Amino acid sequence: MDFDQIRAFINVASLKSFSAAAEKLFVSQPSISVRIKALEEELGVILLDRSKAREPVLTEAGRLFLDYAQSIINLEDECRERLSGQLEKFGGLVHVGASTVPGTYLLPFILADFKKEETLIDYNIDILDTSAVIEGVLNYSYEIGFVGLIDQDERLKFKALIDDELVLCTAKGLFIKDQKENGVLLEDFYNQHLLVREKGSATRQLLERKLNEKGRDFTSFKGTTYFNSLEGIKQAVRAGLGLAIVSRLSVEDMETSGHVDTYRIIDLDMTRTLYMVCHQNRILNAAARRLHDFIAGRYHH
């Protein structure tokens, strides 16, 4: 077993592609296949199920070995850093996955502050829905994730950052001034068209759960339009297509500029927490560990 074999396996597992792993590691696809085959022969197990036409899938043994493989590679990286005497001036790249609200309206400010202290560290940031971020943390695509809900998978470790309230967002002047100040009831807007995020969104999951607690669902509204873009929803609200229940963080800019109104929903508790998430079994490289520790030290929820 050598480091090249382990790196090949980790990249195929995270990218779900032999060709993508080969491109990332600057080797040929046959070379990736040979390395993983040799690794499987040495371990005496099959790590990847290659029977599916579209992408390789981790076997049970592969899922078990992936945790150990990532730990081995991270320890190797840390060893090299310490031996080279560069740990205190370490740069590097941190792979981050973030759901829409924390990734767009919280993370940029965190990274801007962190960049003042760590000028050599760079980031690769993917903005996805919460489900995709969780999957990416679990399969080692991301060292750190930022999401709007907790997943009960025991392999994950969550750090609460800030609370965020979901509010009703409408075109200007839909409700009267008193409602703007005091809030609205669900019954006040069942006759309106609702704009909703895609299924993997934490905002949508929270909204569906809260409506179900009231014996309601999306069919309770006049109509429903689904978007895979929060920005698309905000612009649709502004244009008068319908109304939406969105993060207060995400809509503060449009409300301040006078494009939309927001209202607290009196009979629906829509407060949730935004989290940083990491894999329990992953040893973070130096760059990711510095970012993690900076965030953990800054937020005391």
C-alpha distance (Angstrom), angle and dihedral (degrees) to the residues before:
residue distance angle dihedral
M1 . . .
D2 3.81 . .
F3 3.78 136.7 .
D4 3.80 94.3 -105.1
Q5 3.80 90.5 57.4
I6 3.79 91.9 48.2
R7 3.80 93.3 47.4
A8 3.81 90.0 49.7
F9 3.80 91.0 52.5
I10 3.82 94.1 47.2
N11 3.79 92.7 50.4
V12 3.80 94.8 47.6
A13 3.80 89.5 48.3
S14 3.82 94.3 49.9
L15 3.82 97.7 38.5
K16 3.83 94.3 37.7
S17 3.78 88.9 -140.3
F18 3.81 136.1 92.1
S19 3.80 91.9 -154.6
A20 3.83 93.8 49.5
A21 3.81 90.5 48.6
A22 3.80 90.5 50.0
E23 3.79 91.3 50.5
K24 3.79 92.2 49.2
L25 3.82 93.1 49.1
F26 3.84 93.7 42.0
V27 3.80 94.2 -122.3
S28 3.80 134.5 111.4
Q29 3.79 122.1 -86.3
P30 3.85 91.9 -118.4
S31 3.80 88.1 54.8
I32 3.81 90.3 55.7
S33 3.81 90.6 49.6
V34 3.81 92.2 49.1
R35 3.81 92.5 50.3
I36 3.78 94.2 50.3
K37 3.80 92.7 44.1
A38 3.81 89.7 52.8
L39 3.79 90.2 48.4
E40 3.80 91.6 51.6
E41 3.79 91.6 48.7
E42 3.79 91.8 51.0
L43 3.79 93.1 47.5
G44 3.78 92.8 42.4
V45 3.82 93.8 -131.6
I46 3.79 139.4 93.9
L47 3.80 109.4 -111.4
L48 3.81 100.3 179.8
D49 3.78 129.7 39.4
R50 3.81 104.0 -139.5
S51 3.80 96.2 178.7
K52 3.81 94.2 96.3
A53 3.77 112.5 88.7
R54 3.79 98.3 -143.7
E55 3.80 105.1 46.0
P56 3.84 142.8 -9.4
V57 3.80 114.9 -99.7
L58 3.79 127.0 -152.1
T59 3.79 115.2 -112.0
E60 3.80 120.0 -142.0
A61 3.81 88.6 -94.8
G62 3.80 89.2 47.8
R63 3.81 92.6 54.0
L64 3.80 89.9 49.8
F65 3.79 93.8 47.4
L66 3.83 93.8 46.4
D67 3.82 92.1 71.7
Y68 3.80 91.7 51.0
A69 3.79 92.4 43.4
Q70 3.80 93.5 54.2
S71 3.82 91.2 46.8
I72 3.81 90.5 51.7
I73 3.80 93.1 51.2
N74 3.80 93.9 45.7
L75 3.80 91.1 50.1
E76 3.80 89.8 50.3
D77 3.80 90.5 51.2
E78 3.80 92.3 48.2
C79 3.81 91.4 47.8
R80 3.81 91.5 52.8
E81 3.81 91.0 48.1
R82 3.80 93.3 51.7
L83 3.78 94.5 44.2
S84 3.78 91.6 50.3
G85 3.81 90.6 51.6
Q86 3.79 91.7 -127.0
L87 3.80 100.4 114.3
E88 3.80 94.7 105.9
K89 3.79 92.0 49.8
F90 3.76 97.5 37.5
G91 3.77 122.3 151.8
G92 3.73 126.0 176.7
L93 3.76 142.4 129.4
V94 3.81 126.1 -71.0
H95 3.80 118.3 -158.4
V96 3.80 109.3 -143.5
G97 3.79 130.2 -175.6
A98 3.79 117.9 -165.3
S99 3.76 135.5 175.1
T100 3.78 117.2 -124.5
V101 3.81 103.1 -91.5
P102 3.83 100.9 42.8
G103 3.80 91.3 34.9
T104 3.79 94.7 52.4
Y105 3.80 105.7 29.0
L106 3.83 105.5 27.9
L107 3.81 111.9 21.8
P108 3.84 97.3 59.7
F109 3.81 90.9 59.4
I110 3.79 92.0 46.7
L111 3.80 92.0 51.0
A112 3.80 92.8 45.6
D113 3.82 90.1 56.8
F114 3.81 92.3 42.9
K115 3.80 90.9 50.4
K116 3.80 89.5 62.1
E117 3.81 88.5 64.5
E118 3.81 101.2 31.8
T119 3.79 108.6 38.4
L120 3.82 95.6 165.0
I121 3.81 97.8 58.1
D122 3.79 119.5 94.0
Y123 3.80 131.5 -171.1
N124 3.76 140.3 -140.8
I125 3.82 105.8 -155.5
D126 3.79 126.3 -169.5
I127 3.82 118.0 -169.4
L128 3.80 107.5 -152.2
D129 3.77 138.9 143.7
T130 3.80 117.9 -75.9
S131 3.81 95.3 -101.8
A132 3.81 91.9 54.9
V133 3.82 91.9 47.7
I134 3.81 91.5 52.0
E135 3.80 90.5 48.7
G136 3.81 90.1 49.4
V137 3.80 92.8 52.5
L138 3.80 90.9 48.3
N139 3.80 94.4 50.0
Y140 3.84 92.7 44.0
S141 3.80 96.6 -111.4
Y142 3.82 88.5 124.3
E143 3.78 129.2 38.7
I144 3.81 90.5 -160.3
G145 3.80 132.5 20.2
F146 3.80 134.7 -168.0
V147 3.80 119.1 -152.9
G148 3.78 144.4 160.5
L149 3.80 100.2 -126.3
I150 3.80 141.9 33.2
D151 3.79 121.9 -106.2
Q152 3.81 114.3 -152.1
D153 3.81 94.6 -137.4
E154 3.81 105.3 130.7
R155 3.81 90.9 -140.8
L156 3.81 90.7 69.4
K157 3.80 129.1 83.5
F158 3.82 118.4 -159.9
K159 3.80 130.5 -161.1
A160 3.81 116.2 -164.5
L161 3.82 112.0 -131.8
I162 3.81 113.4 172.6
D163 3.79 140.1 -20.6
D164 3.78 118.9 -109.4
E165 3.80 127.4 -167.5
L166 3.78 123.8 -145.2
V167 3.81 111.9 -138.1
L168 3.78 137.4 -175.9
C169 3.81 109.8 -99.1
T170 3.81 119.0 -161.2
A171 3.78 141.5 163.6
K172 3.79 113.9 -84.4
G173 3.80 116.9 -69.3
L174 3.80 100.2 6.1
F175 3.80 92.5 134.6
I176 3.80 132.6 32.6
K177 3.81 124.9 -94.2
D178 3.82 94.2 -101.6
Q179 3.78 90.4 57.8
K180 3.78 89.9 49.0
E181 3.79 89.6 56.9
N182 3.82 100.4 36.5
G183 3.80 104.4 28.6
V184 3.78 136.1 -114.7
L185 3.81 135.9 -93.1
L186 3.79 124.5 -124.3
E187 3.80 89.9 -113.3
D188 3.80 89.2 59.7
F189 3.80 92.2 70.5
Y190 3.82 108.6 25.9
N191 3.83 85.6 105.3
Q192 3.82 91.0 61.8
H193 3.81 132.8 89.2
L194 3.83 111.0 -103.3
L195 3.82 124.1 -143.3
V196 3.82 112.9 -152.8
R197 3.82 138.5 -173.1
E198 3.81 125.0 -120.5
K199 3.83 122.0 -79.0
G200 3.81 97.4 -96.4
S201 3.82 92.7 56.0
A202 3.81 117.2 114.0
T203 3.80 89.1 -146.7
R204 3.78 91.2 57.2
Q205 3.81 92.8 45.0
L206 3.80 91.2 53.1
L207 3.80 92.2 46.0
E208 3.81 92.9 49.9
R209 3.79 91.4 49.1
K210 3.81 93.6 49.1
L211 3.82 92.6 47.1
N212 3.81 90.6 49.2
E213 3.80 89.6 53.6
K214 3.81 86.0 58.9
G215 3.79 92.3 47.8
R216 3.81 90.8 -107.6
D217 3.81 138.7 111.8
F218 3.79 138.5 176.7
T219 3.81 91.1 -70.7
S220 3.82 87.7 67.8
F221 3.81 88.7 75.7
K222 3.79 128.9 76.9
G223 3.79 90.5 -106.3
T224 3.81 142.2 -28.0
T225 3.79 134.0 -132.3
Y226 3.80 120.8 -171.3
F227 3.83 124.9 -144.2
N228 3.79 131.3 -175.7
S229 3.80 89.4 -155.6
L230 3.79 128.1 68.6
E231 3.79 90.0 -159.3
G232 3.79 88.5 53.8
I233 3.80 90.2 53.8
K234 3.81 92.3 49.9
Q235 3.78 92.8 51.2
A236 3.81 90.9 45.9
V237 3.80 90.0 53.3
R238 3.78 90.2 49.4
A239 3.82 90.0 50.7
G240 3.81 91.4 51.9
L241 3.82 98.7 -111.1
G242 3.79 92.1 130.8
L243 3.78 143.9 -58.6
A244 3.79 131.4 -80.7
I245 3.78 142.3 -162.2
V246 3.78 106.1 -128.7
S247 3.79 143.3 156.7
R248 3.79 113.7 -73.6
L249 3.81 87.6 -138.1
S250 3.78 90.7 57.9
V251 3.80 97.5 51.1
E252 3.81 102.9 38.4
D253 3.81 91.6 97.6
M254 3.80 94.7 54.1
E255 3.79 93.2 44.0
T256 3.81 92.2 49.6
S257 3.80 90.2 50.8
G258 3.81 90.3 51.3
H259 3.80 98.3 -114.9
V260 3.84 98.4 118.6
D261 3.80 141.5 12.2
T262 3.79 126.9 -129.1
Y263 3.80 129.6 -155.0
R264 3.77 134.8 -170.3
I265 3.81 111.6 -121.0
I266 3.80 104.0 -128.9
D267 3.80 99.5 -160.2
L268 3.82 98.0 38.5
D269 3.82 120.1 70.4
M270 3.78 101.1 -146.5
T271 3.81 102.0 169.1
R272 3.80 115.9 128.8
T273 3.80 137.3 165.8
L274 3.80 129.0 -116.4
Y275 3.82 114.9 -137.4
M276 3.78 143.6 -163.8
V277 3.81 110.6 -137.2
C278 3.81 133.2 -165.0
H279 3.79 136.4 171.4
Q280 3.82 111.4 -93.6
N281 3.81 92.6 -140.8
R282 3.79 98.3 43.7
I283 3.79 120.8 102.5
L284 3.79 103.8 -147.1
N285 3.77 118.9 -133.0
A286 3.80 116.7 -117.2
A287 3.82 96.0 -93.4
A288 3.81 94.3 48.3
R289 3.80 91.3 43.5
R290 3.81 91.5 54.2
L291 3.80 91.3 50.7
H292 3.81 91.7 46.2
D293 3.80 92.9 49.9
F294 3.81 92.0 46.2
I295 3.81 91.3 54.4
A296 3.81 94.2 42.1
G297 3.80 90.3 51.8
R298 3.78 93.5 47.3
Y299 3.80 99.4 50.2
H300 3.80 121.5 56.7
H301 3.79 103.5 174.4
